[in-house]
Amino acid sequence: MLFLLFGALIMTASFGVTDMLINKPDNFIINPKYTTLIIGHSHPECSMNDSIIRHSLNLAQSGESYFYSFIKLKKLLESNPNIKRVLVEFTNNCITQEMDTWTYANKYLLYRYPKYSAMMNWDANAELFLHNPKGVINAQSLAIKTKLKYLLTHQDNFVKEADWGKYEGLNHTLTSEDSLKATASYDSMTVTGISEVNLRFLKKITELCKHQNVDIILIRSPQNPSYPLYQNEAVFLDILNKRLPGIKFLDYHNLQIPLDEFADLEHLNAKGSARFSMALDSVLNSN
Amino acid sequence: MLFNSIDFALFLPIVYCLYWLLAKKKLKIQNILLLIASYFFYACWDWRFLFLLMFSTFLDYYTGIKINDSTSTTARKTWLIISVIINLGFLVSFKYYNFFVDSFAAVIEPFGFNPNFSTLNVILPVGISFYTFHGLSYVFDIYNRKITPTTNFVDYSLFVSFFPLLVAGPIERATHLLPQVKSPRKFDSVKTIDGLRQILWGLFKKIVIADNCAEYANQIFNNSGDYSGSTLVLGALFFTIQIYCDFSGYSDIALGVARLFGFELLRNFAYPYFSRDIAEFWRRWHISLSSWFRDYLYIPLGGSKGGMWMKVRNTFIIFIVSGFWHGANWTFIIWGALNAIYFLPLLLSNRNRTNLEIVAMGRYFPSLREFLGMTVTFSLTVFAWIFFRAENVGHALSFISAIFKPSLFSIPVIFPLGIIALIGFFFFIEWLGRGNQYAIAAIGHRWPIAIRWTFYYGLLALVFFSSGKEQQFIYFQF
């Protein structure tokens, strides 16, 4: 019994110590030239080229729900007072129940928990544990491995070494045949239900930005007109108006983008991203 | 639920506490509790096959009584045959039907026939090969008058379904386990600590060694056409270590868990990779299965008595059946046949019962002769494991032919130094502990407590760092 108790003590201490060492502000300092942060999932990850949008750093990442984006943003804003503006992707799929899966399901949790666990408070851990206790327990060994690897071998900051996201230019080109096939594959998809957890954390993101005097802009990246998730457009706009009043929203979903500048129905390829990023840059940096 | 899962980590302490605290000295309640826990454990895999397990249990319980109560040899034999046919019928249907259908079609196709047999799309019930053999050993022992049947259905059901051994063995004998089921068990802190220690070693073998080896073995075997001969050899070595650590690790956990409840299960592995010849290897590898085949197949066929051809026949039968038991694929049959070929020269020259003692006992190093014996035996088993792991015979043959090319002498393109160091550490510990039931049974008993605990914490830390994704035990597919 003493062996088990002592072991539990060592484990708790090691988690605490590694978290403390990781959470030093120095580990999250980004280049002060960046005054705009881009967060969200794969849409902004592929569509917003931070080499074109001046003074911006794209930290969006595929499959990331607002729960993880909030944790990431909170830490970055604490450590980087130079950030004056945050661009957050808000699009049709951000309100669907799929986002619950992105938050709690094993595949996503096991990938993201190691990246963000050091920054998670009790509430965040409880949020995950209540919905997926096994996933959280399984993620502990991955989390501590990530932290120890960083502490022992890091050459750069935690943002880079834990891969918190970056712009990814896609090379694939959508053809009209691809478009038809992709539309057909979506046909059976029903867009029912709303992800309350995702909307709750989007709200937290807006409140965090307000509290930190940081400008927040919601952006809907260009999507192919055949994108099937437009079927929830009415609900999407309703949520935008009722739950996010007063938050600036730049809607580019209808931006004229040629078919061959899409990689698929919801992601721009590098060419499309360049077009969109230039348009966005001209709006953001015109003042 | 897997032994290396959160579910089991919750399940075990609950059952343990209920068993020792609530059931206390009441044997009947302890057995009922363990039986319910065992059925729950099995149902977590697939509740539908729980009924198959229960049916198989009842069948052998009933036929065991009937065999014992029958006075005529014909009646006794009839009941035995009923049990064997029904049990093996289920096993063959679930496990081998598609194999026989596909193989038959492959044989008659060259003659111009185009059969269109339908194959079954069935899930293989977890552990069917193991609990079927449990039950069969029981009826065989009754038939051979080694035991009398139990009239306590709960006790018998627990013997068949005891959760530590239910899904991947060891294959217990009624003569060994049933008396323990029927006897009161007392809490013993020394046995509890020993059980926990064996569980720890089993987890280390499975999670740290086997799962890490699996990653590289799978990568190399699944893309064998892309790698050099030396890398393919490394792949075969990784699989050799993977299958040993996976299976023996599971057995260690099973034995350790059983000891927590006051049971001693049959030892299943005795450091087979330190064997000096193939006969010794088969006395040390999957002992419960090989002894089952020896007692219930080999000896009834005549064993090694009779002329040379009978010995050859019986040896091939037992090894091929053993291979076939592992799976419905020609690769397993070839694996078994290869081992028969390895074994026969020793049998025919009456050298299959040498090397009975532990290698280099009392010494740190083996003699040159022992070392050469171990190296040759290990190499032969690695070669045979290629067939065991390959997807089909063609894959195995192309794998082997790709090894014997000039690239055999190149540096392997995959060379994970960390894992290889861990494997080295593992075999070092196994070598030191080869005289014990499991490698760390007696390690550190003379060390100061701080150093001993540091060693155990070190193993735990390695297990913890290597976990995070559950990989199923290989032998569950059998």
Interface residues (C-beta under 8 A of the other chain):
Chain A: F3 F6 G7 I10 M11 L110 P133 K134 I137 N138 A139 Q140 S141 L142 I144 K145
Chain B: I6 D7 W453 Y456 Y457 L460 F464 F465 S466 S467 G468 K469 E470
